[in-house]
Amino acid sequence: MEVTVTESAQLKEKPDESKLGFGTLFTDYMFIMDYAPDKGWHSARIEPYGPMALDPSTMFLHYAQGAFEGLKAYRTESGSIQLFRPQENFKRLNRSCRRLCMPEIDEALAFEFLKQLLTMEKDWVPGAPETSLYIRPTLIATDPYIGVRASFNYRYFVILSPVGAYYPEGFNPVKILVTHEYVRAVRGGVGEAKTPGNYAASILAGEEAHKEGYAQVLWLDGVEQKYLEEVGSMNIFFVIDGEIVTPELNGSILPGITRDSVIRLAKHWGDKVSERKISIDELVQANASGKLTEVFGSGTAAVISPVGEIKYGDNVFTIADGEVGPVARKYYSAITDIQYGKAEDPLGWIVAVA
Ligand SMILES: *Cc1c(COP(=O)(O)O)cnc(C)c1O
């Protein structure tokens, strides 16, 4: 499939790399293609970034039949541009598509299109330490129709956003709140898909946590409200008695690529790691007995997000004296060093693009 390119009449000025935030600036171009039942995916094109005309009855806007991905392009010291495990993002997008009854996209083709867009936009990949170009592939249902069913037509698009260091003031632990009032996902639901409704459903709990001075919500499972699942929109890890523990994937947890990378690196290095159910009661006990030494979140945006305090009911407990623990620090450095090409890539995760 050929990609039609429409040149922009005026390119934007590149931002000051020392002042980049997250998710507010977008590059000059975006990739778009459409799906129709009789044509399959068609009309692949790169166009100037800008508003898209959608019929007000577009099904996605009403019923949230959609999915997205999030990955980053990194500039190395030599100036080249590389991605971290991008095939995993396209595989996961297709898993989300299957759950949401949407057509899949050939993974190799999606990667070729992304490479073409990145090659055009390579000057937008910032080079300052810890900055990157965030990539957001998105797929939405586009039938103009009111009524619940699977759409027949879809649009896939990819937008790019230069982003700054996630920790501009340094690597600081966050405070998190365990919620009993709300759940993020339930058994049989769409928790393991990266689908917009999950995020809409999580906003109220997040807002209430912020009002209490907490950065994120620690989610319990939606069935018994007993087992730990995720933190905010990150996966979660605990260090208990010298072992790295993360909740096992159960259908309501998002299978994070950063999560998988921590597990694989731990196995590669021979660190003790396990995926299993872990209850809030076990966490409270492990903390009381001094065996809980670290808690951290994992995700593409922050990579590793150390937790310094957890509030559960009336109990507030401090983790690792509110400092960044050695395990969080080790995995943060190891993963970011691989992503920026500062360390060798022992597990073959890096894909050069430009
Ligand atoms: C995207 C996401 C993650 C992290 O996944 P990564 O692939 O590591 O970025 C974790 N939890 C939720 C709910 C997410 O949406």
The ligand as a Tripos MOL2 file, in Angstrom:
@<TRIPOS>MOLECULE
LIG
   15    15     1     0     0
SMALL
NO_CHARGES

@<TRIPOS>ATOM
      1 C1         -0.4480    1.6350   29.0910 C.3       1 LIG1
      2 C2         -0.7920    1.1470   30.4630 C.ar      1 LIG1
      3 C3          0.1400    0.5300   31.3090 C.ar      1 LIG1
      4 C4          1.6100    0.4430   30.9890 C.3       1 LIG1
      5 O1          1.8960   -0.1980   29.8070 O.3       1 LIG1
      6 P1          3.3150    0.0510   29.0880 P.3       1 LIG1
      7 O2          3.2350   -0.8110   27.9060 O.co2     1 LIG1
      8 O3          4.3440   -0.3600   30.0560 O.co2     1 LIG1
      9 O4          3.3760    1.5040   28.7730 O.co2     1 LIG1
     10 C5         -0.3030    0.0180   32.5170 C.ar      1 LIG1
     11 N1         -1.5790    0.1370   32.9060 N.ar      1 LIG1
     12 C6         -2.4950    0.7560   32.1450 C.ar      1 LIG1
     13 C7         -3.8930    0.8400   32.6270 C.3       1 LIG1
     14 C8         -2.1230    1.2900   30.9090 C.ar      1 LIG1
     15 O5         -3.0260    1.9100   30.1660 O.3       1 LIG1
@<TRIPOS>BOND
     1     1     2 1
     2     2     3 ar
     3     2    14 ar
     4     3     4 1
     5     3    10 ar
     6     4     5 1
     7     5     6 1
     8     6     7 2
     9     6     8 1
    10     6     9 1
    11    10    11 ar
    12    11    12 ar
    13    12    13 1
    14    12    14 ar
    15    14    15 1
@<TRIPOS>SUBSTRUCTURE
     1 LIG1         1 GROUP 0 **** ****
